[in-house]
Amino acid sequence: MKFLYDLFPVIIFFIFYKIYDIYIATATLMAATYIQILLAYLLKNKVEKILIFTGIVITIFGGMTLLLQDNVFIMWKPSIIYWAFSLGILISDKFYNKNLIQLSIGSQVKLENEYWKNLSLATALFFALLGFLNIYVAQNFTENTWVNFKLFGMTGLLFLFIILIGLYISKVNKD
């Protein structure tokens, strides 16, 4: 269910793009993200930092897309978010000695430190790669192909990565 909740703005973007255009889709993406933030606050009385960060990036890049009527800004938005995630994971691990992957799923999974480090590095590299892949598709294919890739390609890659993480954890888990 959380997976669908997280995908809500992307699905809304996709639907409105197919019905209207990139600019209407961008405006609805922004609105859907604000609704998501509001719902998180109303239901949990707390909004995750990642959701706030995503909202800020969507506001900046979506706003620039709408203001300048240039789709390049909204097309860069996923890369900026993925690269920020990648950097956040690496910086947190290297300079603050905090493994963000372990902090997020460590209550459900018990692993040795080296395996948490492997997961952290793999996740950081995966997000960096997704950022570059997004830019590649945005610059080398049509807008329509990029929109389809954004929903189906990136979601599929994220789902595949989650499966691979699950397989890795099941292989190295000591419980």
C-alpha positions in Angstrom: 0.0 0.0 0.0 2.8 2.4 0.8 4.3 1.7 -2.6 1.1 3.0 -4.3 1.0 5.9 -1.9 4.6 6.8 -2.9 3.6 6.4 -6.6 0.5 8.6 -6.3 2.0 11.8 -7.7 3.8 10.0 -10.5 0.6 8.2 -11.6 -1.3 11.5 -11.5 1.5 13.1 -13.6 1.3 10.3 -16.1 -2.5 10.4 -16.4 -2.7 14.2 -16.9 0.2 14.1 -19.3 -1.7 11.6 -21.5 -4.9 13.7 -21.3 -3.4 17.2 -21.6 0.3 18.0 -21.8 3.5 18.3 -19.8 2.6 21.6 -18.2 -0.8 20.5 -16.9 0.8 17.3 -15.7 3.5 19.3 -13.9 0.9 21.4 -12.1 -1.0 18.3 -11.1 2.2 16.6 -9.9 2.9 19.6 -7.7 -0.7 19.5 -6.4 -0.6 15.8 -5.8 2.7 16.1 -3.9 1.2 18.8 -1.6 -1.9 16.6 -1.0 0.5 13.8 -0.2 2.3 16.0 2.3 -1.0 17.2 3.8 -2.3 13.7 4.2 0.9 12.5 5.9 0.6 15.4 8.3 -3.2 14.8 9.0 -2.9 11.0 9.3 0.4 10.6 11.0 0.9 14.1 12.5 4.4 13.9 10.9 5.8 14.3 7.4 8.9 12.4 6.5 12.0 14.4 5.6 12.2 12.7 2.2 8.7 13.8 1.3 9.4 17.4 2.3 12.7 17.3 0.3 10.8 15.9 -2.7 8.1 18.6 -2.3 10.7 21.3 -2.4 12.5 19.9 -5.5 9.1 19.5 -7.2 8.1 23.0 -6.3 11.4 24.5 -7.7 11.7 22.4 -10.8 8.0 22.3 -11.5 7.7 26.0 -10.9 10.6 26.7 -13.3 8.9 24.4 -15.9 5.6 26.3 -15.6 7.1 29.7 -15.4 9.5 29.3 -18.3 7.3 26.9 -20.3 10.4 24.6 -20.6 10.0 20.9 -20.0 13.7 20.3 -19.3 13.3 21.3 -15.7 10.7 18.7 -14.8 12.6 16.2 -16.8 15.7 16.8 -14.6 13.7 16.6 -11.4 14.0 12.8 -10.9 17.7 12.9 -11.4 18.2 15.7 -8.9 16.2 13.7 -6.3 18.0 10.4 -7.1 21.4 12.0 -6.9 20.5 13.7 -3.6 19.4 10.3 -2.2 22.7 8.8 -3.4 24.8 11.6 -1.9 22.7 11.6 1.3 23.4 7.9 1.8 27.1 8.2 1.1 27.7 11.4 3.2 25.7 10.0 6.1 27.7 6.8 6.0 31.1 8.4 5.5 30.9 11.5 7.7 28.2 10.8 10.3 28.8 7.0 10.6 25.1 6.5 10.1 23.9 3.8 7.6 20.6 5.1 6.3 19.6 1.8 4.9 20.1 0.1 8.3 18.2 2.9 10.0 15.3 2.4 7.6 15.0 -1.4 7.7 17.3 -2.5 10.5 14.4 -3.0 12.9 13.1 -5.7 10.6 16.4 -7.3 9.5 19.5 -8.2 11.4 22.7 -8.2 9.4 26.4 -7.9 10.1 28.0 -4.5 9.6 29.8 -5.4 6.4 26.5 -6.4 4.8 24.8 -3.1 5.8 27.7 -1.3 4.2 27.3 -3.3 1.0 23.6 -2.5 0.9 24.3 1.2 1.6 26.9 1.4 -1.2 24.7 -0.6 -3.6 21.7 1.6 -2.9 23.8 4.8 -3.4 25.2 3.5 -6.7 21.7 2.4 -7.8 20.2 5.9 -7.2 23.2 7.6 -8.9 22.7 5.3 -11.9 19.0 6.0 -12.0 19.7 9.7 -12.1 22.0 9.3 -15.1 19.6 7.0 -16.8 16.8 9.5 -16.4 18.9 12.2 -18.1 19.9 9.9 -20.9 16.3 9.0 -21.7 15.2 12.7 -21.3 17.9 13.9 -23.7 17.9 11.1 -26.3 14.2 10.2 -26.6 10.9 12.0 -27.1 9.0 13.6 -24.2 6.4 10.9 -24.4 9.0 8.1 -24.2 10.5 9.9 -21.1 7.1 10.1 -19.4 6.5 6.4 -20.1 10.0 5.6 -18.8 9.4 7.7 -15.7 6.4 5.7 -14.7 7.1 2.2 -16.0 10.9 2.0 -16.5 11.9 3.7 -13.2 9.2 2.0 -11.2 10.2 -1.4 -12.7 13.9 -0.8 -12.0 13.1 0.2 -8.4 10.9 -2.9 -8.0 13.7 -5.1 -9.4 16.3 -3.4 -7.1 14.0 -4.1 -4.1 13.8 -7.8 -5.1 17.5 -8.0 -5.5 18.0 -6.4 -2.0 15.6 -9.0 -0.6 17.5 -11.8 -2.2 20.8 -10.4 -0.9 19.4 -10.1 2.6 18.0 -13.6 2.6 21.4 -14.9 1.5 23.4 -13.1 4.2 20.9 -13.0 7.0 22.1 -14.8 10.1 18.6 -15.2 11.7 
